[in-house]
């Protein structure tokens, strides 16, 4: 996986529309060519979890049921 973006305001970061108005209690995701990054919205400069495309698709499929 490539290194995570250096800027906390990287335009690729997004939150679920279900996260509501409180911006400190959700996860943010950023799409990569071969997966996604996930970070805590309370700590945008903290670590991000890198997940490969196949694993991410499996996860989203499982939680969407």
Backbone as a printed PyTorch tensor [residue, N CA C, xyz], in Angstrom:
tensor([[[  0.8320,  -1.1920,   0.0000],
         [  0.0000,   0.0000,   0.0000],
         [  0.8690,   1.2440,   0.0000]],

        [[  0.4880,   2.2350,  -0.7410],
         [  1.2320,   3.4950,  -0.7130],
         [  1.1010,   4.1650,   0.6520]],

        [[  2.0140,   5.0600,   0.9310],
         [  1.9480,   5.8180,   2.1850],
         [  0.6940,   6.6710,   2.1940]],

        [[  0.2020,   6.9670,   3.3910],
         [ -1.0080,   7.7850,   3.4940],
         [ -0.7220,   9.2190,   3.0770]],

        [[ -1.7130,   9.9280,   2.6130],
         [ -1.5170,  11.3260,   2.2200],
         [ -0.9390,  12.1560,   3.3640]],

        [[ -0.1100,  13.1190,   3.0420],
         [  0.5550,  13.9370,   4.0470],
         [ -0.3380,  15.0260,   4.6240]],

        [[ -1.3500,  15.4280,   3.9170],
         [ -2.2010,  16.5340,   4.3510],
         [ -3.4820,  16.0130,   4.9960]],

        [[ -3.8140,  16.5460,   6.1880],
         [ -5.0530,  16.1310,   6.8510],
         [ -6.2730,  16.6020,   6.0800]],

        [[ -6.1200,  17.5850,   5.2160],
         [ -7.2530,  18.0770,   4.4370],
         [ -7.2510,  17.5130,   3.0240]],

        [[ -6.5570,  16.4350,   2.8170],
         [ -6.5090,  15.7740,   1.5140],
         [ -7.9360,  15.6290,   0.9750]],

        [[ -8.2010,  16.0570,  -0.2420],
         [ -9.5700,  16.0780,  -0.7500],
         [-10.2260,  14.7090,  -0.8660]],

        [[ -9.4580,  13.6460,  -0.8470],
         [-10.0340,  12.3100,  -0.9770],
         [-10.7040,  11.7750,   0.2750]],

        [[-10.5450,  12.4220,   1.4270],
         [-11.1500,  11.9390,   2.6720],
         [-12.6410,  12.2380,   2.6760]],

        [[-13.4560,  11.2640,   3.1100],
         [-14.8990,  11.4640,   3.2030],
         [-15.4600,  10.7020,   4.3930]],

        [[-16.6580,  11.0970,   4.8040],
         [-17.3740,  10.4460,   5.9030],
         [-18.7130,   9.9400,   5.3980]],

        [[-19.2520,   8.9720,   6.0770],
         [-20.5660,   8.4430,   5.7380],
         [-21.6350,   9.5120,   5.9170]],

        [[-22.6380,   9.4700,   5.0700],
         [-23.7660,  10.3910,   5.2290],
         [-24.5690,  10.0670,   6.4860]],

        [[-24.3470,   8.8990,   7.0760],
         [-25.0240,   8.5030,   8.3110],
         [-24.3140,   9.0220,   9.5530]],

        [[-23.1960,   9.7170,   9.3950],
         [-22.4180,  10.1660,  10.5510],
         [-23.0680,  11.3290,  11.2900]],

        [[-24.0300,  11.9920,  10.7060],
         [-24.7270,  13.0880,  11.3720],
         [-23.9010,  14.3540,  11.4030]],

        [[-24.3140,  15.2990,  12.2270],
         [-23.6490,  16.5950,  12.2930],
         [-22.4240,  16.6290,  13.1760]],

        [[-22.2700,  15.6660,  14.0760],
         [-21.1200,  15.6680,  14.9770],
         [-19.9120,  15.1040,  14.2440]],

        [[-18.9640,  15.9420,  13.9390],
         [-17.8190,  15.5240,  13.1230],
         [-16.7340,  14.8180,  13.9150]],

        [[-16.9110,  14.6380,  15.2240],
         [-15.8520,  14.0120,  16.0180],
         [-16.1500,  12.5690,  16.3930]],

        [[-17.2300,  12.0120,  15.9110],
         [-17.5790,  10.6490,  16.2850],
         [-17.7800,   9.7620,  15.0650]],

        [[-16.8350,   9.7910,  14.1630],
         [-16.9660,   8.9540,  12.9880],
         [-15.5910,   8.6400,  12.4140]],

        [[-15.6060,   7.7570,  11.4560],
         [-14.4000,   7.4160,  10.7190],
         [-14.4290,   8.1460,   9.3880]],

        [[-13.2400,   8.4050,   8.8630],
         [-13.1110,   8.9940,   7.5330],
         [-12.3700,   7.9960,   6.6580]],

        [[-12.7170,   7.9620,   5.3890],
         [-12.0790,   7.0630,   4.4330],
         [-11.5060,   7.8670,   3.2750]],

        [[-10.4690,   7.3300,   2.6760],
         [ -9.8910,   7.9090,   1.4610],
         [ -9.6280,   6.7640,   0.4910]],

        [[-10.0960,   6.9010,  -0.7260],
         [ -9.8800,   5.8700,  -1.7390],
         [ -8.4660,   5.9360,  -2.2870]],

        [[ -7.8810,   4.7690,  -2.4690],
         [ -6.5840,   4.6250,  -3.1200],
         [ -6.7790,   3.7540,  -4.3540]],

        [[ -5.7900,   3.6880,  -5.1980],
         [ -5.8790,   2.8560,  -6.3930],
         [ -6.0520,   1.3780,  -6.0340]],

        [[ -5.4730,   0.9550,  -4.9130],
         [ -5.5200,  -0.4610,  -4.5450],
         [ -6.1250,  -0.7080,  -3.1650]],

        [[ -7.0150,   0.1760,  -2.7120],
         [ -7.6520,  -0.0180,  -1.4170],
         [ -8.1630,   1.2860,  -0.8450]],

        [[ -8.2690,   1.3210,   0.4760],
         [ -8.7450,   2.5150,   1.1700],
         [ -7.8980,   2.7630,   2.4120]],

        [[ -7.9300,   4.0040,   2.8650],
         [ -7.3660,   4.3690,   4.1560],
         [ -8.5300,   4.7250,   5.0650]],

        [[ -8.4200,   4.3810,   6.3450],
         [ -9.4460,   4.7150,   7.3330],
         [ -8.7540,   5.3990,   8.4960]],

        [[ -9.3250,   6.5070,   8.9660],
         [ -8.7570,   7.2190,  10.1070],
         [ -9.8750,   7.7020,  11.0230]],

        [[ -9.5040,   8.0370,  12.2410],
         [-10.4320,   8.5840,  13.2280],
         [-10.5780,  10.0760,  12.9620]],

        [[-11.8050,  10.5510,  12.8400],
         [-12.0200,  11.9660,  12.5350],
         [-11.5520,  12.8860,  13.6580]],

        [[-11.4470,  12.3750,  14.8750],
         [-10.9630,  13.1970,  15.9920],
         [ -9.4620,  13.4430,  15.9110]],

        [[ -8.7570,  12.6120,  15.1570],
         [ -7.3030,  12.6990,  15.0900],
         [ -6.8370,  12.5540,  13.6390]],

        [[ -7.1130,  13.5410,  12.7830],
         [ -6.7620,  13.4060,  11.3690],
         [ -5.2660,  13.3010,  11.1030]],

        [[ -4.4360,  13.7110,  12.0330],
         [ -2.9840,  13.5910,  11.8520],
         [ -2.4480,  12.2880,  12.4310]],

        [[ -3.3190,  11.5110,  13.0610],
         [ -2.9110,  10.2400,  13.6610],
         [ -2.7750,   9.1500,  12.6080]],

        [[ -2.6250,   7.9290,  13.0690],
         [ -2.4260,   6.8150,  12.1380],
         [ -3.6760,   6.5340,  11.3070]],

        [[ -3.4600,   5.9880,  10.1410],
         [ -4.5530,   5.5540,   9.2710],
         [ -4.3660,   4.0690,   8.9960]],

        [[ -5.4620,   3.3580,   8.9390],
         [ -5.4510,   1.9320,   8.6560],
         [ -5.5940,   1.7390,   7.1510]],

        [[ -4.6560,   1.0260,   6.5330],
         [ -4.7020,   0.7570,   5.0960],
         [ -5.3170,  -0.6220,   4.8740]],

        [[ -6.3370,  -0.6830,   4.0290],
         [ -7.0370,  -1.9330,   3.7470],
         [ -7.0700,  -2.1340,   2.2360]],

        [[ -6.6990,  -3.3230,   1.7920],
         [ -6.6810,  -3.6430,   0.3730],
         [ -8.0790,  -3.6880,  -0.2320]],

        [[ -8.1580,  -3.5540,  -1.5460],
         [ -9.4400,  -3.4960,  -2.2610],
         [-10.3150,  -4.7130,  -2.0130]],

        [[ -9.7520,  -5.8910,  -2.0960],
         [-10.5330,  -7.1130,  -1.9210],
         [-11.1130,  -7.2020,  -0.5080]],

        [[-10.2870,  -6.9350,   0.4930],
         [-10.7550,  -6.9770,   1.8820],
         [-11.8270,  -5.9180,   2.1230]],

        [[-11.6530,  -4.7280,   1.5480],
         [-12.6340,  -3.6570,   1.7370],
         [-13.9740,  -4.0320,   1.1050]],

        [[-13.9410,  -4.5830,  -0.1090],
         [-15.1850,  -5.0080,  -0.7650],
         [-15.8970,  -6.0740,   0.0620]],

        [[-15.1390,  -7.0230,   0.6050],
         [-15.7340,  -8.0680,   1.4450],
         [-16.3690,  -7.4730,   2.6910]],

        [[-15.6880,  -6.5350,   3.3210],
         [-16.2090,  -5.8810,   4.5190],
         [-17.5020,  -5.1260,   4.2140]],

        [[-17.4820,  -4.3010,   3.1810],
         [-18.6650,  -3.5080,   2.8220],
         [-19.8310,  -4.4210,   2.4530]],

        [[-19.5600,  -5.4910,   1.7370],
         [-20.6080,  -6.4390,   1.3760],
         [-21.2260,  -7.0730,   2.6200]],

        [[-20.3950,  -7.4490,   3.5770],
         [-20.8880,  -8.0920,   4.8020],
         [-21.7260,  -7.1420,   5.6530]],

        [[-21.2980,  -5.9010,   5.8060],
         [-22.0450,  -4.9750,   6.6630],
         [-23.2600,  -4.3760,   5.9530]],

        [[-23.3510,  -4.5310,   4.6520],
         [-24.4870,  -3.9940,   3.9030],
         [-25.6940,  -4.9200,   3.9320]],

        [[-25.4980,  -6.1230,   4.4000],
         [-26.6000,  -7.1110,   4.4020],
         [-27.5760,  -6.8530,   5.4930]]])
